[in-house]
Amino acid sequence: MRIGLSSYSLDREIKSGRMTLGGAIEWAARNGAECIELVPFAFRFDDPETGRIDEEKIKAVRRHALDAGVPLVNYSVLADFCKEGEALDKEIARVKHEVDIAAALGVPKMRHDVSGFRRPQSQNTSADFDRWLPVMAAAAKEVTRHGKEVGVKTMIENHGFFANGCDRVERVLQLVDDENYGLLLDTGNIVCVDEDASVAAAQLSPITRMVHLKDFYIRTRDPGDSTQFDCAGSWFRSRGGKYLRGAILAQGDLDIYAVLHSLKANGYDGDIAIEFEGLESAPYACAVSMANARRIWEEV
C-alpha cells in the first residue's frame, strides 16, 4: 500500500506559477508521497486545438517522477457520456485520446467520469440514471477496450451527484463487465450523496483499484458563502442539502480512522492518493494530510 498525492491538490500552486508540474512532483516526494496521480486541470499534455500529444513534455514529467523516486500511478480526466449521436461519438473519441496520453505517460490506470459532475440536481433522479445507464456503460466499455489495447486499465470514480453512491457505481461496473474496468473509490465524494464513507469503503473495497482520500467539513445549517457546485474551497451542497467544504485530512468531520480501518480490514492494499480541496495553503495542507494518512493507517 502506497500513500501519495494527486496533482489536483496543488493546482493553485501550479496555476499561479509558484510550482511547475515537475516541481510539484519533486515537492510531493520530499514531503512523503510514495506515488503521484496526474490530473490535467492546471496543465495538459496535448495541444488544445490540434490534439497533438506533447511527447517532450511527457518525457520531462516521466523523468521528474523517476528522479524523485515516485511512480506515476494514475491519470484522471473528466468525461460525460450522457449524450446522443455525434456528440456522444465525439466524447468517446476524446476520452480514448486521453487514454493514449495515459499510455504515453506510462501510467497503469486512468479514471474517467461517465457523467458531468455539475449535472443539474433536477436531472439526478433514479429514472434519469436508469435512462442513461446503458449509454454510460456502453461508452465506458468502448473506452476500456481501447485501454486494454494500449495497456491502461480504466476506472469509474464516484464523482458528483449522478454517477455516485454505492449502488449506482456498482450498477455501472456490473453492466460494463470487463476485467480492465474497475473503481476509483473517493471516500470524500461519497458524502456528496449523503452516504457513509466507512460503509462505502467496506462495501466497495473488493472492486476498488485505487482510492482518493479526502476530508470535508460538514454542516447542516447554512454557513454562508455557499454554492451548489464550487468544491474549490467554498461551501457547496450535498444531494440531500448538507453543506460541505474541503478540509485538511483528519481535521474535518469525516471519520478518517473509520474509513481507513474499513479499507484495511477488507483487504485493500492498493494506492491511496490524497486530494485536498480546502482554503488553507495547499503545500501545508498536503504535507499534513499525507502524514496523517500514514499515521492513521498504521494505527488502525
C-alpha positions as CSV (number, residue, x, y, z in Angstrom):
1,M,0.0,0.0,0.0
2,R,1.3,3.4,-1.0
3,I,0.1,6.8,0.1
4,G,0.7,9.6,-2.4
5,L,-0.7,12.8,-3.7
6,S,-3.0,13.9,-6.6
7,S,-1.5,16.8,-8.5
8,Y,-5.0,18.3,-8.3
9,S,-4.3,19.1,-4.7
10,L,-1.5,21.6,-5.9
11,D,-3.5,23.1,-8.7
12,R,-3.4,26.6,-7.1
13,E,0.4,26.4,-6.9
14,I,0.8,25.3,-10.5
15,K,-1.7,27.8,-12.0
16,S,-0.1,30.6,-10.1
17,G,3.4,29.7,-11.3
18,R,4.7,29.1,-7.8
19,M,5.3,25.5,-8.8
20,T,5.9,23.8,-12.1
21,L,4.4,20.3,-12.6
22,G,7.8,18.9,-12.3
23,G,8.5,21.0,-9.2
24,A,5.2,19.8,-7.7
25,I,6.2,16.1,-8.2
26,E,9.5,16.8,-6.5
27,W,7.9,18.7,-3.7
28,A,5.4,15.8,-3.1
29,A,8.3,13.3,-3.0
30,R,10.2,15.3,-0.5
31,N,7.1,15.6,1.7
32,G,6.3,11.9,1.9
33,A,4.4,11.0,-1.3
34,E,5.1,7.4,-2.4
35,C,3.1,7.8,-5.7
36,I,1.6,10.5,-7.8
37,E,-1.7,10.9,-9.7
38,L,-1.8,13.4,-12.6
39,V,-5.0,15.4,-13.2
40,P,-4.7,17.7,-16.2
41,F,-6.6,20.8,-14.9
42,A,-3.7,23.2,-14.3
43,F,-1.7,21.7,-17.2
44,R,-2.2,19.5,-20.2
45,F,-0.2,17.1,-22.4
46,D,-1.7,18.0,-25.8
47,D,-2.4,20.9,-28.0
48,P,-6.0,22.1,-27.2
49,E,-6.6,22.9,-30.9
50,T,-4.9,20.1,-32.8
51,G,-4.9,17.4,-30.1
52,R,-1.3,16.7,-30.8
53,I,0.3,14.9,-27.8
54,D,3.3,16.8,-26.4
55,E,5.8,13.9,-26.2
56,E,8.6,16.1,-24.9
57,K,6.5,17.3,-22.0
58,I,5.5,13.8,-21.2
59,K,9.2,12.7,-21.3
60,A,10.1,15.5,-18.9
61,V,7.3,14.6,-16.4
62,R,8.3,11.0,-16.5
63,R,11.9,12.0,-15.9
64,H,10.9,14.2,-12.9
65,A,9.0,11.3,-11.4
66,L,11.8,8.9,-11.9
67,D,14.4,11.2,-10.5
68,A,12.1,11.9,-7.5
69,G,11.5,8.2,-6.9
70,V,7.7,8.4,-7.1
71,P,5.8,6.4,-9.7
72,L,3.1,7.9,-11.7
73,V,0.1,5.6,-10.9
74,N,-3.0,7.2,-12.4
75,Y,-4.3,9.8,-14.8
76,S,-7.7,11.3,-14.1
77,V,-9.9,13.2,-16.6
78,L,-13.5,14.5,-16.7
79,A,-16.0,12.9,-19.2
80,D,-19.7,13.0,-19.8
81,F,-21.4,10.2,-21.8
82,C,-24.9,11.4,-21.2
83,K,-25.1,12.4,-24.8
84,E,-26.6,11.2,-28.1
85,G,-25.5,10.7,-31.6
86,E,-22.5,12.7,-32.9
87,A,-22.0,14.4,-29.5
88,L,-21.5,11.0,-27.8
89,D,-19.2,9.7,-30.5
90,K,-17.0,12.8,-30.1
91,E,-16.9,12.4,-26.4
92,I,-15.9,8.8,-26.6
93,A,-13.2,9.7,-29.1
94,R,-11.9,12.4,-26.8
95,V,-11.7,10.1,-23.9
96,K,-9.9,7.5,-26.0
97,H,-7.4,10.2,-26.8
98,E,-6.9,10.7,-23.1
99,V,-6.2,7.0,-22.8
100,D,-3.5,7.4,-25.4
101,I,-2.0,10.2,-23.2
102,A,-2.1,7.9,-20.2
103,A,-0.3,5.2,-22.1
104,A,2.4,7.7,-23.2
105,L,2.8,8.7,-19.6
106,G,3.3,5.1,-18.7
107,V,0.6,5.1,-16.0
108,P,-1.1,1.8,-15.4
109,K,-4.6,3.3,-14.7
110,M,-6.8,6.1,-15.9
111,R,-10.0,7.3,-14.2
112,H,-12.7,9.0,-16.3
113,D,-16.1,10.1,-15.4
114,V,-19.2,8.8,-17.1
115,S,-21.4,11.8,-16.5
116,G,-20.9,15.5,-15.8
117,F,-20.3,16.2,-12.1
118,R,-22.2,19.5,-12.4
119,R,-25.3,17.8,-13.8
120,P,-28.4,19.7,-12.5
121,Q,-29.9,18.2,-9.4
122,S,-33.3,18.0,-11.1
123,Q,-31.8,15.5,-13.6
124,N,-30.2,13.2,-10.9
125,T,-33.3,11.1,-10.3
126,S,-33.3,7.3,-10.4
127,A,-35.3,7.4,-13.6
128,D,-32.7,9.6,-15.2
129,F,-30.0,7.2,-14.1
130,D,-31.9,4.2,-15.5
131,R,-32.3,6.0,-18.8
132,W,-28.6,6.8,-19.2
133,L,-27.1,3.7,-17.6
134,P,-26.9,1.6,-20.8
135,V,-25.4,4.6,-22.6
136,M,-22.8,5.3,-20.0
137,A,-21.8,1.7,-19.6
138,A,-21.6,1.1,-23.4
139,A,-19.3,4.1,-23.8
140,A,-17.1,3.1,-20.8
141,K,-16.9,-0.4,-22.3
142,E,-15.7,1.0,-25.6
143,V,-13.1,3.2,-23.8
144,T,-11.8,0.3,-21.7
145,R,-11.4,-1.9,-24.7
146,H,-9.2,0.7,-26.2
147,G,-7.4,1.0,-22.9
148,K,-6.7,-2.8,-23.0
149,E,-5.1,-2.4,-26.4
150,V,-2.6,0.2,-25.1
151,G,-2.0,-1.3,-21.6
152,V,-4.2,1.1,-19.5
153,K,-6.8,-0.1,-17.1
154,T,-9.7,2.4,-16.8
155,M,-11.9,3.2,-13.9
156,I,-15.1,5.0,-12.9
157,E,-15.0,7.2,-9.8
158,N,-17.9,8.0,-7.6
159,H,-17.9,11.7,-8.5
160,G,-20.6,14.4,-8.5
161,F,-24.2,13.7,-7.8
162,F,-25.3,11.4,-10.6
163,A,-22.8,8.5,-11.1
164,N,-22.1,8.4,-7.3
165,G,-23.3,6.3,-4.4
166,C,-22.5,2.6,-3.8
167,D,-25.4,1.1,-5.8
168,R,-25.1,3.3,-8.8
169,V,-21.3,2.8,-9.3
170,E,-21.8,-0.9,-8.8
171,R,-24.5,-1.0,-11.5
172,V,-22.2,0.7,-14.0
173,L,-19.4,-1.7,-13.2
174,Q,-21.7,-4.7,-13.5
175,L,-23.0,-3.6,-16.8
176,V,-19.6,-2.9,-18.3
177,D,-18.4,-6.3,-17.0
178,D,-14.8,-6.1,-18.1
179,E,-11.7,-7.1,-16.1
180,N,-10.0,-4.0,-17.5
181,Y,-12.6,-1.7,-15.8
182,G,-12.7,-1.0,-12.1
183,L,-13.4,1.6,-9.4
184,L,-11.5,4.5,-8.1
185,L,-13.2,5.0,-4.7
186,D,-13.3,8.5,-3.5
187,T,-14.0,8.3,0.2
188,G,-14.9,12.0,0.4
189,N,-17.1,12.2,-2.7
190,I,-19.5,9.6,-1.2
191,V,-20.8,12.2,1.3
192,C,-21.8,14.3,-1.7
193,V,-24.7,11.9,-2.0
194,D,-25.1,11.6,1.8
195,E,-23.7,8.1,2.2
196,D,-21.4,7.0,5.0
197,A,-17.7,6.9,3.9
198,S,-16.7,4.0,6.1
199,V,-19.6,1.9,5.0
200,A,-18.8,2.6,1.3
201,A,-15.2,1.6,1.9
202,A,-16.3,-1.7,3.4
203,Q,-18.8,-2.4,0.6
204,L,-16.7,-1.3,-2.4
205,S,-13.2,-2.4,-1.3
206,P,-13.4,-5.7,-3.3
207,I,-13.8,-3.8,-6.6
208,T,-11.6,-0.9,-5.7
209,R,-8.4,-0.4,-7.7
210,M,-7.4,3.0,-6.3
211,V,-8.5,5.3,-3.6
212,H,-8.9,9.1,-3.3
213,L,-8.7,10.1,0.3
214,K,-10.1,13.4,1.3
215,D,-11.9,15.2,4.2
216,F,-14.7,17.6,4.4
217,Y,-16.3,19.9,7.0
218,I,-20.0,19.0,7.1
219,R,-22.7,21.4,8.3
220,T,-26.5,21.1,8.4
221,R,-27.1,24.8,8.6
222,D,-26.1,27.5,6.1
223,P,-22.6,28.7,7.0
224,G,-22.7,31.4,4.3
225,D,-20.7,31.7,1.1
226,S,-22.2,28.5,-0.2
227,T,-22.8,27.5,-3.8
228,Q,-24.2,24.3,-5.4
229,F,-21.1,23.0,-7.2
230,D,-18.0,25.0,-6.3
231,C,-15.8,22.5,-4.4
232,A,-12.6,24.5,-4.7
233,G,-12.7,25.9,-1.1
234,S,-16.2,27.3,-0.9
235,W,-19.1,25.6,0.8
236,F,-21.2,23.5,-1.6
237,R,-24.3,21.3,-1.1
238,S,-24.7,17.6,-0.9
239,R,-27.5,15.9,-2.8
240,G,-29.5,15.9,0.4
241,G,-28.7,19.6,1.2
242,K,-25.8,19.4,3.7
243,Y,-23.1,22.0,3.4
244,L,-19.6,20.6,2.6
245,R,-16.2,22.3,2.4
246,G,-12.8,20.7,1.8
247,A,-10.6,20.2,4.9
248,I,-7.1,19.0,5.7
249,L,-7.2,15.2,6.2
250,A,-8.3,14.2,9.7
251,Q,-9.1,17.8,10.6
252,G,-12.6,17.8,9.1
253,D,-15.8,16.0,10.0
254,L,-15.2,12.7,8.3
255,D,-14.1,9.8,10.5
256,I,-10.8,9.1,8.7
257,Y,-9.9,6.4,11.3
258,A,-13.1,4.5,10.4
259,V,-12.6,4.9,6.7
260,L,-9.0,3.6,6.7
261,H,-10.0,0.8,9.1
262,S,-12.7,-0.3,6.7
263,L,-10.3,-0.3,3.8
264,K,-7.6,-2.2,5.7
265,A,-10.0,-4.7,7.3
266,N,-11.5,-5.5,4.0
267,G,-8.1,-6.2,2.4
268,Y,-7.4,-3.1,0.4
269,D,-3.7,-2.7,-0.2
270,G,-3.6,-0.5,-3.4
271,D,-2.6,3.1,-3.9
272,I,-4.1,5.9,-2.0
273,A,-3.9,9.5,-3.3
274,I,-4.6,12.5,-1.1
275,E,-7.0,15.1,-2.6
276,F,-7.1,18.4,-0.9
277,E,-9.9,21.0,-1.7
278,G,-9.7,23.4,1.2
279,L,-8.8,27.0,1.8
280,E,-5.5,26.5,3.6
281,S,-2.1,26.8,2.0
282,A,-2.0,23.7,-0.3
283,P,1.6,22.7,0.4
284,Y,1.0,22.9,4.2
285,A,-2.3,21.1,3.9
286,C,-1.0,18.3,1.6
287,A,2.1,17.7,3.8
288,V,-0.1,17.4,6.9
289,S,-2.7,15.3,5.1
290,M,-0.1,12.8,3.8
291,A,1.5,12.5,7.3
292,N,-1.9,12.0,8.9
293,A,-2.9,9.3,6.4
294,R,0.2,7.3,7.0
295,R,0.0,7.7,10.8
296,I,-3.7,6.7,10.9
297,W,-3.2,3.8,8.5
298,E,-0.5,2.4,10.8
299,E,-2.7,3.0,13.9
300,V,-5.8,1.2,12.6
